[in-house]
């Protein structure tokens, strides 16, 4: 079966529609991390983090490796950070426009 880019993009953005998944990806900017570290950093239950990491792993956005009793996760393709950074830039541009509109209303 041929992979269709538009279907991949749709699935990709569906995966990114969850704020916890985005927070997890941003946490992995620091490098490889285990579930407990991510859960503690984000102040979210470890079982919720594990569930969301499973979703990210199914779309091949993260990789995992087991070391003893711990599973460590890392980003498969650092290009994901460019996507997240672009989304943040769009958000910031929107805030600037909103601020300017509010200033004009004063």
N, C-alpha and C positions, 0 to 999 in steps of 0.2 A: 504494500500500500504506500502510495506517495504521500509525503507530508505536505499539506497545503499551508503556506505561510499565514494566510488570513485566519485559519482555524487555530493555528498555534498561538497567534497574537490574541485571539479572543480568549482562549484558555489561560494564557499568560496573564492578561489583565483581570480575568476572573479571580485567579489566584491572588493577585495583588490587591483585590478589593477588600481584603481583610486587614484591618489596621494592626492586629497582632502579628500577622505574617510579615508585614513591612517592618515592624519593630524588631522582629527576629533577624531579618536580613540586615538591618542597620547595625544590630549588635555584632553580627558576623563580619562587619567591616574591620573589626579589631583583630580578626583572625579566627582560627579554629576554637570552638567553645563546646562545652558539654551542656546538657539540658539543665542541670542544677545551676550552673553559672548564669545561663540565659534567664532562667526563672527568677533567680535572685535579683539580677540586674533590672529586669522588667517588672518585678514585684507581681508576678503572675504564677499561678499554680503550675508545678512541673508537669503534671499530667496534661494540662492544656497546651503547654509548650511542646510536649512530645507529639500530641495530636497534630498540631500545626506544622511541626517539622516533617511529619509523615506526608502531609499534603505537599509541602515544598519538595520533598524527596521524590514523590511520584511524578512531578513535572520536571525532575532533574535540575532543579535550581540549587539544591544543596547535595553534598555528598556526606557520607558518614563512615566512620571507622570505629571499631571497638577496641578498647584497650582495658583489659581487666574487666571490672564491673561497669565501666563508663563507656558511653558512646559519644564521640566527638563529631561535631558537624562543622562543615566549612562550605563556602560558596563554590559552586562548580565553575561559574563563569563570571569574573569580576565586571563584565559589561552590565550586569544587573544594576550596579551602582550608578552607572551613567543614566539609566532609565529612572531610577529613584531620584537622582539629582535633578534631572530634567523636570520631573513632576514637582519637585520642591521649587524650582525656578518659576514654573507656571503659577504655582500657589502664591509665591512672593510677589510676582507681577500683578496678580489679581488683588492682593492686599494693597499694593500701591495705588491701583485704580480706585479701590473702595475708599482709601484714605483721601485721595484727591477729590472724590465725589462728595465725601462728608465735609471736607474743608470748604467746598463751594457752597454747601448748604448753610454754613454759618453766617 
